[in-house]
Structures are given as C-alpha cells and as structure tokens.
Amino acid sequence: MTPMAEIEVAGFKRTKILQAIVDTGFDGFLCIPVETAVKLGLELAGRDVIELADGSLREELSSRGPFVS
C-alpha cells in the first residue's frame, strides 16, 4: 500500500487540495501536472533536470508560486 497524504497547494490564482504520495526522499519540491500548475496560477520558471526513483534523469518544466508556510 502506497502512503498518501492530503496537501494544500497554493498558486497566485487559487489553492487546491491534492492527494500526494509520501516520499521519504522529499526535498521540498512537488511534481504536479502542468495543467494543475496553470490552473493554480503558478509562474513558469524554466526547465530543470529531475531524478526519477529509478535514478534516471529527465528534463521537465518547472514553475514557482507564492511561499506559504
């Protein structure tokens, strides 16, 4: 069974409750679909190389939103 958590993600336009997979290697960043990022009003920040669970690297779009604690 995959551990899940309900999280609230905030953008410049709105917030949304999402179901997230708990990752023991969490580094402070989230992976969400581009469509969700656009609806939340996140700003396109560029492209970043990400490392997948199998160790492979992939370039993906990245965005940023307001800091909420």
C-alpha positions as CSV (number, residue, x, y, z in Angstrom):
1,M,0.0,0.0,0.0
2,T,1.4,3.4,-1.0
3,P,1.4,6.0,1.8
4,M,-0.7,9.1,0.8
5,A,-1.3,12.5,2.3
6,E,-3.7,15.3,1.6
7,I,-1.8,18.5,0.9
8,E,-2.9,22.1,0.0
9,V,-1.0,23.6,-2.9
10,A,-1.2,27.4,-3.3
11,G,-0.8,29.4,-6.5
12,F,-1.2,33.0,-7.4
13,K,-4.8,32.4,-8.6
14,R,-6.1,29.8,-6.2
15,T,-5.3,26.9,-3.9
16,K,-6.2,23.2,-4.4
17,I,-6.3,20.1,-2.2
18,L,-4.3,17.3,-3.8
19,Q,-3.6,13.7,-2.9
20,A,0.2,13.2,-2.7
21,I,2.3,10.1,-2.5
22,V,4.6,10.3,0.6
23,D,8.2,10.3,-0.5
24,T,10.9,9.6,2.2
25,G,13.4,11.5,0.0
26,F,11.3,14.7,-0.1
27,D,13.5,17.7,-0.9
28,G,10.9,20.5,-0.7
29,F,9.7,20.3,-4.3
30,L,6.5,18.9,-5.7
31,C,5.7,17.3,-9.0
32,I,2.3,18.2,-10.3
33,P,0.7,18.1,-13.8
34,V,1.3,21.2,-15.9
35,E,-2.5,21.6,-16.3
36,T,-2.8,21.9,-12.5
37,A,0.1,24.4,-12.3
38,V,-1.6,26.6,-14.9
39,K,-5.0,26.5,-13.1
40,L,-3.3,27.4,-9.8
41,G,-1.6,30.4,-11.4
42,L,2.0,29.2,-10.9
43,E,4.6,31.1,-12.9
44,L,6.8,29.2,-15.4
45,A,10.3,29.3,-14.1
46,G,12.1,27.4,-16.8
47,R,13.3,23.8,-17.2
48,D,15.1,21.7,-14.6
49,V,16.7,18.2,-14.6
50,I,14.9,15.9,-12.2
51,E,16.0,12.5,-10.9
52,L,13.3,9.8,-11.0
53,A,13.0,7.0,-8.5
54,D,14.9,4.6,-10.7
55,G,17.9,7.0,-10.9
56,S,17.3,8.2,-14.4
57,L,17.4,11.9,-15.2
58,R,14.8,13.8,-17.2
59,E,14.3,17.5,-18.1
60,E,10.9,18.9,-17.1
61,L,9.2,22.3,-16.9
62,S,9.4,24.0,-13.5
63,S,7.2,26.7,-12.0
64,R,7.0,28.6,-8.8
65,G,4.3,30.0,-6.7
66,P,3.9,32.1,-3.6
67,F,5.7,30.9,-0.4
68,V,3.1,29.8,2.1
69,S,4.2,28.3,5.5
